[in-house]
């Protein structure tokens, strides 16, 4: 399927000349994000988006991120040859506004609570165009975004958002209004979004292209669905558009003098009493539903303590002098469930594969939660995980003969091995037995490749300190920029 779809509309020469003349002469009047003054754009932003260096950067970004193809079936591997042959046609279609994005492909992924998150996967060519547009829009909006907004922004992270939460708690803000926006990405009002973009960028070409992406539709299996609202998760420009929309919430909260932290559609407002929290919840709910046309999920939105409620996977603990972040109970339960699945003794895969999967899963988990206090949890998890591996090995040995030879090889006398292989203990009791603790030792498990979880946190914290030192001197768009 050809990726560049030509518009069905045509215009005669007179109309074309009239349009070009108007575009070349009008003052588009985008506001300066610094001074608020009007400035002339005259298609400058369009040319920056269509600049070959910008498009090449976008291509590299899409290729590096890989990902599944869209409805046309084109893979990331096929993207390079396609663009090499069709880049002139693509740029011309974009310049003349005859470019039409294809519908996104509906994909559902499971959420931790058992529900499904709906993603909209654009074609790889549409991803390049979205990324090229995002690269030029993002620096403009970074100047007006709130310091309390952390999601999908350069040099900001969930960890820095959580550190801000800790700071608020230490200042005496011991209650939180935990807002839950119902299906936020699926319900963004297109007209309002374009209006919010137009507050800073009024170049018609940009606004038209954004609206085309918003209204390109969805292919759900074999069926086409119109997209009258929403900005599908999965597109390169969707996180930026979502932040532009909720920047209006940030401005309202700042105007009212509230302490808050927002990460994409996760927004927490911090207050000093439960009564104040309930008052804020009522007024902000009215603002969101009336002014932004966003529905607040009354069942999940609540006022409570940051020590109990979860934000970005963290809750707070309190020491002698100050609060500290720690992984919330739910992600701790989920990671243990995942490790239980990986080490299930009936899987029938090699021990090396089991250890590799554990390492992959836990390195990512520990890196995310490395700012949190979790030493005791990881020590307990280490001990539990070693027992899971011991029972897996005992199961792998299967029969008495194999177990007998293995135990002798690991240091038991033939007499000791003969007695033990006839044990009637179950797998889990066996894993805690003195014999297996003496033979399948912690040291041997480590040599075989079992990751030591307790040691990982200190290593990640050292890396994080080095990373923070480097990031401090980087600027947006520079060599170290995003």
N, C-alpha and C positions, 0 to 999 in steps of 0.2 A: 504494500500500500504506500502510495507516495505521501511523504510526511508534510510537504508544503501544499496546503490546499488553497486553491485560488478562490477568491470571493466571486459569488455569482453576479455581483453588481458591476456595472461598467459605467464609465463616465466619458463624455465626449471631450474634444480638445478644448472647447470654450470653458466648460465646467472645470476642467483640470487647470487651465491657466488662471481662472478666477480664484480657485482654491489655493494655488501656489502663491499668487499675489497677496491674498489675505494672510496666509501663514507667514509670508516673508515680511509683512508690514506691521502686523498687530503686535502690541505689547501684551504678552501673556500674563504678566503681573504676578508671578510667583513671589511670595513674601520671602525676604531674607530671613533666615532662621536666627540670625544674630541680632539684626537691628530692627526687623519688622518692616523695612522699606521695600518698595516694589522694585523688581528687577526685570529686565528684558531677557527672555530665554531664546526666542526665535529658533527653536529646533536644536539648541546646543545640547540639551540632554539626550535627545534622540541620537545625535552624532556620537556622543560619548558611549551610548549603549551599543551602537553599531560599529564602533571602532574595532578594527581587527584584533588589536591586542586585548581589548576587553572581551571579545568573543572567544579568543583563544584561551584566556584565563578561565572563562566559563566552561569551555570544553574540557580543560584539564581537571577542573573541579568535579564535573559530572563523571568523568572517566575514573577518577580516583575513588569516588564514593560508590561506584559500581551500582548495584541494585537491579531489580527486575525491570523488564521492558514494559512498555505501555500496550495499548490496544492494537498497535500496528505490528507488534512482535519483534521490532528492531531491538537488538541487544546493545549494550555499551560497547562491546567489541566491534560491532558493525558501524558504530557511530562515526569513527574517524574516516574510513573510506567514503561513507555517505557524504559527510561534510566537505571532504576534499573535492568531490565531484559536483556538489550542489550549493556550495557556499555563496556563490554570486547570486544565484536564484533566491536563496533564503534571505540574504541581505536586501535584495531589491523588493521582495515581497513584504518584508518588515517596513522598509522605507515608505512604500506606497500604501501601506495599511491593507494590503490584500492577503496578508498572512492570517490564517485562521488556526488557532490551536485545536488539537483534537480532544475529544472527551477523555477524561481521566478513567483509569481502570479501577473499579471498586475491589478492594481487598480488605478482608477482615482479619484482625489479629486478636488473640485472647488477651484480656486484661487480668491483673492479679485477682480481682474480685469475682472472676468468672464470666463477666460480660465481654462484649466484643468492641474493639475500637475500629472504626471504619476509616480506612486510608483511601486516598485517591491518587493513583500512580500515573503521572503524565508520561507521554512518550519521551524517549531520550532526547529527541530534537527539541521538544517543548521545554524540557528541563534546561537545556543549554540557553535558550532564549530567556527563560525565567531567571536563571542565574546571572546572565549578562545584565538584565534589568535590576536585579537585586544588588549587584555590585556597585551600581551607580546611585541607587536610591538610599542604600543603607548609610553611607557617610552623611547624607543630608539629614536624615531623621535621627541619627545618633546625637546630633547637636541639640535636639529638642526632647529626647526621651528622658524620663525621670531617672535620677540616681538610685531610686528604689526599685527599678525594674531590672531583672537579671536574666531572663530567659532569652535564648537565641541572640545574644549580643556579644560582640568581640570583647575578649579579656574579662568576661563575667561568667559565673558558673553557679550551679546549685550550692556549692560549698560556700561561696562568698555571700550568697543570700542567707544561708543558715548562720553564718558569722554575724550578719546584721541582726538577725533574730536574737542571738545571744546578747548582743550589745543592748538591744531594747529591754530585754528582761533584766539585765544588770542595772538599767536606769529606772527600774520600778514598774515597767509595763508588764504586769503579771497575768493579764487576760488577753485572749486573742479572739477576734471575729474571723472565723475560718469560712471564707466564701467558697461556695461550690456553684460554678456556672453550668447550667444544664446544656450539654452538647454544644459548647460554645463555638467550636470551629464550624459546626454544621449550620449555625444560625446567625452568622454575621450578616447584617443588613448591607446589601451592596451599595445602595444609594448613600447611606451614611458613611460607609467606608470611603467611597470616592470623594465625598465632601471633605472628610478628614485629610485625605491625601492632597486635595486641591487647596487646602489651607496653606500648603508649603510648595506645592508643585502644580502649576496650572497649565503646563504645556499639553495641549490636546492629544498629541500623539501618545504620550505616556499614559494619560488617563484612559484613552481608548484601548490601549494594549492591556492594561490592568483589567478593565471590564471584560475584555474578550476572554482572559484567563478565568475570571470569576464565573462567566456564563457559558463556558465551553461544554458543560454537561458531563454526565457520568454514564459509563457503560457498566451495567450490573449484569454480568453474564452476557446474554444475548440481547438484553433490553436497554434501550437508551432512556435516561432520565434527565429532564431539564434541571438546571441548577439556578433557581430563582434567589437563593440565599446561600450563605456559607462560603468558606474558603477551605477547600479540602486539605486535610493533613496528608503530606506526602509530596507536595510541590515545593520547589526551591524558594519560591517567593512567599509562600503561605505564612511562615513564622514572622516575617517582617510585617506583612499586612495585618496579622493578628495583633502584633505589638502596636502598630499605628492606631488600630481601633481602640484598644484598651489604654492607650496613652491618654485618652479623654477621661478615663476613670482615674488614672494617676494624677492628672491635673486637678480634678475635682477633690481628690483626697488631700493633695498638697494645699489647695486653696482653703480647705477646712482645718488645716493644721494637724492632720492625723499622722501617726507613725505607721508605716506599712511596708510590706515587702511583697513584690509580685514576681512570679516566675511563670511567664506565658499566661495561662488562664487560672493558675493557682495564686490567689491573692489572700494575704493575711493582714488584718489591721490590728494594731496593738494598743490596748487601753489599760487604765489602772484599776478599773473595777468592773464587775459583771454587769452592773446596772448601766454603766457607760457603754459597754459592749452591746447590750441589747438595744440601746438608743441608736447607736451608730449603725447597727445591722438594719434596723427599720428604715432609716433615712437613706442609706446607701442602696438598699434593695429597691426603693422607690426610684432613685436616680438611674440605676442600671436598667430597670424595666421600662421606665418612661422615656428617658433620654437616649439610651443606647439600644433599646429593644432586645435586651439580653435577659433571659429568664434565670432567676436564682433558684437553685434546687433547695427547696425548704426542708426536705428530709435530711439532706447531708450538710447543709450550712448550720453552723452552731457557734455558740460562745462558750469558751472553756479555757483550760490552762494549757500553756505550751509544754508543761511537764507531761501531759497526758495525750494531747492531740498530735497528729502526725502532719509534718510539713516537709515535702520533698524526701520522704523516707526517714526523717529525723524527728526526734522529740528532744526535750531538754532534761538534764539532770542538774541538781544543785549541790555544790560543794560548800566548804566553809566560807569562802570569800566571794564566789561568783558561780554563775551557771556555766554549763558546758553542753555541747551537742553529743548525742549518742544515737545509734540506730534504733528506730522504733521497733516495738515488739513484732509488728506484722512482717517487715522485711526479714527479720531474724528467723521467723517461723517459715517464711517462703524459701529462704536459702537452705534451710535444713531439709525441707521437703524436696527441694531440687537435688540435694546431695543424696538423699534417700533413694530417689529415682535412679541417679547415676550409679550408685553402689548396690543396687538390687541384685541379690546373689543369683537370681535366675536369668540374668541378662545373657549370659553365655558369650561375652566378648573378652578379649585379652585384658590382663591386668594393666598392661602398658596403656591401653586405650582408656581404661577407667581413670588412671592417675593423670593422664593428659587432660581429660575432660574436667576433672576436679581442679586442676591447676588453672585452666582457662576460665572456668566459672568463678573461682575464688579470687583470682588476681583482679578481675574487673570489679567484683563486689567490694573487696577491701580497698581498692583504689578510690572508689566512690565514697566510701564511709570512713576514709582514713583520718578525717578531721575529728571524728567522733571517738568517744571513750568506749572501748569494747574489748579491753584486754582479757577480762574474766570470761566473757562470752567466747572469744576465740580459743582460749585455753580449754574450755569445756568442749568446744566443737572439735578441737584437735584430738582430744582423748576419745570422744565419741567416734570420730572419723577413722581413727586407727583401729578401733574395734570393728567397725564396718568392713574395713579392708581385710582384717584377719579372718573374719567369717567368710568373706568372699574367696580368699585363698584356700581356706579349708574346704569350701564347696568345690573349688576348681580341682583340687587333688582327687576328688571323687571317691575312689575305692581304697580299700585297706592297704593294698600293695604300694600304691603311689604315695599314700600318707606315710607309710613306714619308711620308705626310702628317703622321702623329703625330710622327715624329722631326724633321721640319722645324719643326713648331710648337714643339717643345721645344728648338730652338736649333741643330740641325745644318744645314749648307749642303746644297742639293740634291745636290751631288756626293757628299758624305759619306753622306747618307741613301741614295742609289742604290746605293753600294757595300755598305752594311751590310745592307740589306733582303734581299740575295741570299746572306747568310751561310748556311753549311751546319752551323753549330754547333747542338748540342742545346739544349733549353730551359734546363737547369741551367747549362751553360757560358755561355750567352748572358746569364743573370742576373748573372754575375760579370764580364762584359766591360766594358772601359773605356768603350765607347760608351753602354751602358745606365746605368752609374754616373754618367756626365756628364749624361745627359738625365733619367732617372728618379732624381733626387737624393734624399738623405735628407730634405732640407728640403721638397721637393715631396710626398714620401710623408707627412710629418708634417702638412703643410697639408691634404692630402686626408683625413686622419683616422687614420693609423696611430699607435697608441699607442707612446710611448717607455717601454719597460719599465724601463730603468735609472733613470729619474726617478721612477717610481711608488713605490719603496720609501721614499724620503725623505719624500714627501708623506703616505704612510700612517702613517709613524712619528710625524710631527708631529700628525696627527689622533688617533693612539693616545694621545699624551701629554695632549692636551686632554681626551679621553674619560676617561682615568684620573683626571684632576683633578676632573672632574664626578662620576664614580662614587663617589669617596672619601667624599662627603658625603651620599650617598643611602642610604636605609634600605629594608629589605624591606617591600613593600606601600605605600610612599610614592609620590609623583608620579613619581620616577625609578625606582621598583622594577619588578620584572618581573611 
